[in-house]
Amino acid sequence: MTAGTVEQLLTGALVFASNFALVVGLTAVGASINELAGVLNLGHEGVMLLGAATGFVVTFWTHNGWLGLLAGVAAGAVLGVVKAVWSVFIKTEQVINGLLLVPIGVGLANMLYKHVFSHAASPPRVPPLPTIPVPMLHEIPVLGPVLFNRSAAVYGVVALVALVSYFLARTRAGMIIRGAGESPDALDFNGIPVDRFRILAVVVGAACTGLAGALLAIDQLHIYSARMTAGRGWIAIAIVIVGGWRPWACLLAAFLFGIIDMLQFQFQVQSAAVPYEVLLSLPYLATVAALAVRGAVRPPAALGVPFVK
């Protein structure tokens, strides 16, 4: 195997892992915003799939990937409003209402896709977003194509993670959101509307998840499939814990999980001795192992607890 072939294989593997990290990591960032405010949302799989379907349909209609990404954000925000009504206004059990979002999102996504493309002779595709190479940096072996020769959407996601990290750590509103998950009674004592900030966190977090789904469909796969999320929403829930509710740590943890996911595909191709079901379970086994290692991490004190004056 030549050096050029090794470099090509390594580049492809890192691109795969980074794509996984962008989708799962962005979903985990959205989940972190929810949970830091004290609202537990387990419906990311459904939100992500609805964002993927909505973004794909809008992109196909308009031939504009940016409008598709915005549509994914809007679809996620709509389900975020539903979640906020259930969890913040009505104050129903957050685990149950979060799980209900999964069949709702999946059902709406598949209904939308089948309604629009029911008469299509073959599965439709959308063109990829154009890549924007960073001068000079994109020529770096291996890392250049992975980090510096991507679409503007990829750069935008990284910038969004940086913005969320700064917002949560450095701004008054971000500190209030974190306070809503740690000590909502103290915020209320100081005249700060806890429910209002929880609603904001839930809607923004779900919008990030919808964007992740749209990114998967439009910028990475260029198609829509009923099973395209493949458990990414569930893995994101674990990534939040592994990353300690910190946006950059969530993105890094998602990248490591992406490498594991890439390895199981490679093993499926090269090893017939190991049942493929075992290989498919590798990312989930890694999730369980990571949770065991991070078992001592402390979640927000009021996570999953409705605020009642």
C-alpha positions as CSV (number, residue, x, y, z in Angstrom):
1,M,0.0,0.0,0.0
2,T,1.5,3.3,-1.1
3,A,1.9,6.4,1.0
4,G,-0.7,8.2,-1.2
5,T,-3.2,5.4,-0.6
6,V,-2.7,5.5,3.2
7,E,-3.1,9.3,3.1
8,Q,-6.3,8.9,1.1
9,L,-7.8,6.3,3.4
10,L,-6.9,8.3,6.5
11,T,-8.4,11.5,5.0
12,G,-11.6,9.6,4.2
13,A,-11.8,8.1,7.7
14,L,-11.3,11.5,9.4
15,V,-13.9,13.1,7.1
16,F,-16.4,10.4,8.1
17,A,-15.7,11.0,11.7
18,S,-15.9,14.7,11.4
19,N,-19.2,14.5,9.6
20,F,-20.5,12.3,12.4
21,A,-19.2,14.7,15.0
22,L,-20.9,17.7,13.3
23,V,-24.3,16.1,13.4
24,V,-24.2,14.3,16.8
25,G,-22.1,17.1,18.4
26,L,-24.5,19.8,17.3
27,T,-27.4,17.7,18.6
28,A,-25.6,17.3,21.9
29,V,-25.0,21.0,22.1
30,G,-28.7,21.6,21.6
31,A,-29.4,19.0,24.3
32,S,-26.9,20.7,26.6
33,I,-28.8,24.0,26.3
34,N,-32.0,22.2,27.2
35,E,-30.6,20.4,30.2
36,L,-28.5,23.3,31.6
37,A,-31.9,25.1,31.9
38,G,-33.3,22.1,33.8
39,V,-35.4,20.6,31.0
40,L,-34.7,17.0,30.0
41,N,-35.5,16.3,26.3
42,L,-35.2,12.7,25.0
43,G,-36.8,13.4,21.7
44,H,-33.8,14.3,19.6
45,E,-34.1,11.4,17.2
46,G,-37.5,12.6,16.1
47,V,-36.5,16.3,16.0
48,M,-33.5,15.5,14.0
49,L,-35.4,13.4,11.4
50,L,-38.1,16.1,11.0
51,G,-35.4,18.7,10.5
52,A,-33.8,16.4,7.9
53,A,-37.1,15.8,6.0
54,T,-38.1,19.4,6.1
55,G,-34.7,20.7,5.0
56,F,-34.5,18.1,2.2
57,V,-37.9,19.0,0.8
58,V,-37.3,22.7,0.9
59,T,-33.9,22.3,-0.7
60,F,-35.4,20.1,-3.5
61,W,-38.2,22.7,-4.1
62,T,-36.1,25.8,-4.0
63,H,-32.7,24.4,-5.2
64,N,-31.2,26.4,-2.3
65,G,-29.4,24.5,0.4
66,W,-29.4,27.5,2.8
67,L,-33.1,27.8,2.7
68,G,-33.2,24.0,3.4
69,L,-31.0,24.5,6.5
70,L,-33.2,27.3,7.7
71,A,-36.2,25.1,7.2
72,G,-34.6,22.4,9.4
73,V,-34.0,25.0,12.1
74,A,-37.6,26.1,11.9
75,A,-38.9,22.5,12.1
76,G,-36.8,21.8,15.1
77,A,-38.0,25.0,16.8
78,V,-41.6,24.0,16.2
79,L,-41.1,20.7,18.0
80,G,-39.2,22.7,20.7
81,V,-42.3,24.8,21.2
82,V,-44.4,21.6,21.6
83,K,-41.8,20.3,24.2
84,A,-41.8,23.6,26.0
85,V,-45.6,23.6,26.3
86,W,-45.6,20.1,27.7
87,S,-42.6,20.5,30.1
88,V,-42.8,24.2,31.1
89,F,-46.4,25.3,30.8
90,I,-48.3,22.1,31.6
91,K,-45.4,20.6,33.6
92,T,-45.9,17.0,32.6
93,E,-43.3,14.3,33.2
94,Q,-40.3,15.3,31.1
95,V,-39.0,11.8,30.3
96,I,-42.4,10.7,28.9
97,N,-43.2,13.8,26.9
98,G,-39.7,13.8,25.5
99,L,-40.0,10.3,24.3
100,L,-43.4,11.2,22.7
101,L,-41.5,13.6,20.4
102,V,-39.7,10.7,18.8
103,P,-42.8,9.1,17.1
104,I,-44.3,12.5,16.4
105,G,-41.1,13.8,14.6
106,V,-40.6,10.5,12.8
107,G,-44.2,10.3,11.7
108,L,-44.3,13.9,10.5
109,A,-41.0,13.5,8.7
110,N,-42.0,10.4,6.8
111,M,-45.5,11.8,6.0
112,L,-44.0,15.0,4.6
113,Y,-41.5,13.1,2.4
114,K,-44.1,10.6,1.1
115,H,-46.6,13.3,0.4
116,V,-44.1,15.3,-1.7
117,F,-42.3,12.4,-3.4
118,S,-45.0,9.7,-3.6
119,H,-44.8,9.6,-7.4
120,A,-41.1,9.8,-7.8
121,A,-39.6,7.1,-10.0
122,S,-36.4,6.9,-8.0
123,P,-35.3,8.5,-4.7
124,P,-34.6,12.2,-5.3
125,R,-31.3,13.8,-4.5
126,V,-30.1,17.3,-3.8
127,P,-26.8,18.8,-4.9
128,P,-24.1,19.2,-2.2
129,L,-23.3,22.6,-0.9
130,P,-20.2,24.1,-2.5
131,T,-16.9,23.7,-0.7
132,I,-14.9,26.7,0.3
133,P,-11.2,25.9,0.6
134,V,-9.2,28.0,3.0
135,P,-6.2,29.4,1.1
136,M,-3.0,27.5,1.8
137,L,-4.5,25.6,4.8
138,H,-6.6,23.2,2.6
139,E,-3.3,21.9,1.0
140,I,-2.1,20.5,4.4
141,P,-1.9,16.6,4.0
142,V,-4.9,14.8,5.7
143,L,-6.0,17.7,7.9
144,G,-6.4,20.1,5.0
145,P,-9.3,18.3,3.4
146,V,-10.9,17.4,6.7
147,L,-10.8,20.9,8.3
148,F,-10.2,23.5,5.7
149,N,-11.9,22.3,2.5
150,R,-15.5,22.0,3.6
151,S,-18.8,23.7,2.9
152,A,-19.7,27.0,4.5
153,A,-22.3,25.1,6.6
154,V,-19.5,23.1,8.3
155,Y,-17.7,26.3,9.2
156,G,-21.0,27.8,10.3
157,V,-21.6,24.9,12.7
158,V,-18.2,25.2,14.3
159,A,-18.8,29.0,14.7
160,L,-22.2,28.2,16.2
161,V,-20.7,25.9,18.8
162,A,-18.2,28.6,19.7
163,L,-21.1,31.2,19.9
164,V,-23.1,28.9,22.2
165,S,-20.1,28.2,24.4
166,Y,-19.4,31.9,24.8
167,F,-23.1,32.7,25.4
168,L,-23.5,30.1,28.1
169,A,-20.3,31.0,29.9
170,R,-19.9,34.7,29.4
171,T,-23.3,36.4,29.0
172,R,-26.0,37.3,31.6
173,A,-28.7,35.4,29.7
174,G,-26.5,32.3,29.5
175,M,-25.8,32.4,33.2
176,I,-29.5,32.7,33.9
177,I,-30.2,29.7,31.7
178,R,-27.6,27.7,33.7
179,G,-29.2,29.1,36.9
180,A,-32.6,27.8,35.8
181,G,-31.1,24.3,35.9
182,E,-29.2,24.7,39.1
183,S,-31.3,26.8,41.4
184,P,-34.6,28.1,39.8
185,D,-35.9,29.1,43.3
186,A,-33.0,31.5,43.7
187,L,-33.7,33.1,40.2
188,D,-37.4,33.5,41.1
189,F,-36.5,35.1,44.4
190,N,-34.5,37.7,42.5
191,G,-37.5,38.4,40.1
192,I,-36.1,36.5,37.1
193,P,-38.8,34.6,35.1
194,V,-37.6,31.1,35.2
195,D,-40.1,29.6,32.8
196,R,-39.4,32.2,30.2
197,F,-35.7,31.3,30.1
198,R,-36.5,27.6,30.1
199,I,-38.8,28.0,27.1
200,L,-36.0,29.9,25.3
201,A,-33.5,27.2,26.1
202,V,-35.9,24.4,24.9
203,V,-36.7,26.1,21.6
204,V,-33.1,27.1,20.8
205,G,-31.9,23.6,21.7
206,A,-34.4,21.9,19.5
207,A,-33.6,24.3,16.7
208,C,-30.0,23.2,16.9
209,T,-31.1,19.6,16.6
210,G,-33.3,20.4,13.6
211,L,-30.3,22.0,12.0
212,A,-28.2,18.9,12.7
213,G,-30.8,16.8,10.9
214,A,-30.9,19.2,7.9
215,L,-27.1,19.2,7.7
216,L,-27.1,15.4,7.6
217,A,-29.6,15.3,4.7
218,I,-28.4,18.2,2.7
219,D,-24.7,18.6,3.2
220,Q,-23.6,15.0,3.9
221,L,-25.9,12.4,2.4
222,H,-27.9,14.5,-0.2
223,I,-30.9,12.2,0.2
224,Y,-33.6,11.5,2.7
225,S,-34.3,8.1,4.3
226,A,-36.7,7.1,7.0
227,R,-33.8,5.6,9.0
228,M,-31.0,8.0,8.1
229,T,-30.5,9.3,11.7
230,A,-29.5,5.7,12.7
231,G,-29.6,6.3,16.4
232,R,-27.6,9.5,16.3
233,G,-30.2,11.3,18.5
234,W,-29.8,8.7,21.2
235,I,-26.0,8.8,21.1
236,A,-26.2,12.6,21.5
237,I,-27.9,12.1,24.9
238,A,-24.9,10.2,26.1
239,I,-22.5,12.6,24.5
240,V,-24.0,15.4,26.6
241,I,-22.9,13.5,29.8
242,V,-19.5,12.5,28.4
243,G,-18.9,16.2,27.4
244,G,-20.0,17.4,30.8
245,W,-22.6,19.8,29.3
246,R,-19.8,21.8,27.7
247,P,-20.3,22.6,23.9
248,W,-16.7,22.1,22.9
249,A,-16.3,18.9,24.9
250,C,-19.5,17.6,23.4
251,L,-18.1,18.2,19.9
252,L,-14.8,16.5,20.7
253,A,-16.6,13.5,22.3
254,A,-18.8,13.2,19.2
255,F,-15.6,13.1,17.0
256,L,-14.2,10.3,19.1
257,F,-17.5,8.4,18.7
258,G,-17.3,9.1,15.0
259,I,-14.0,7.3,14.8
260,I,-15.5,4.3,16.5
261,D,-18.4,4.3,14.1
262,M,-16.1,4.5,11.1
263,L,-14.0,1.6,12.5
264,Q,-17.1,-0.7,12.7
265,F,-17.8,0.0,9.1
266,Q,-14.2,-0.9,8.2
267,F,-14.4,-4.1,10.2
268,Q,-17.6,-5.1,8.4
269,V,-15.8,-4.8,5.1
270,Q,-12.6,-6.6,6.1
271,S,-13.7,-9.2,8.7
272,A,-16.3,-11.8,7.9
273,A,-15.5,-13.8,11.0
274,V,-17.2,-11.3,13.3
275,P,-21.0,-11.1,13.0
276,Y,-22.0,-7.7,11.6
277,E,-24.6,-7.3,14.5
278,V,-21.7,-7.2,16.9
279,L,-19.9,-4.6,14.8
280,L,-23.0,-2.4,14.5
281,S,-23.3,-2.4,18.3
282,L,-19.7,-0.9,18.8
283,P,-20.8,2.8,19.0
284,Y,-23.5,1.9,21.5
285,L,-21.1,-0.2,23.6
286,A,-18.7,2.7,23.5
287,T,-21.5,4.9,24.7
288,V,-22.2,2.6,27.7
289,A,-18.5,2.4,28.5
290,A,-18.1,6.2,28.3
291,L,-21.1,6.7,30.6
292,A,-19.5,4.3,33.1
293,V,-16.2,6.2,33.0
294,R,-18.1,9.5,33.4
295,G,-20.4,8.1,36.1
296,A,-19.3,10.6,38.7
297,V,-20.2,13.7,36.6
298,R,-22.9,15.8,38.3
299,P,-25.9,16.9,36.2
300,P,-27.7,20.2,36.7
301,A,-29.4,20.0,40.2
302,A,-32.9,20.8,38.9
303,L,-32.7,18.7,35.7
304,G,-36.1,17.2,34.9
305,V,-37.8,19.0,37.8
306,P,-40.7,21.3,36.8
307,F,-40.5,24.7,38.4
308,V,-43.5,25.5,40.5
309,K,-43.8,28.8,42.5
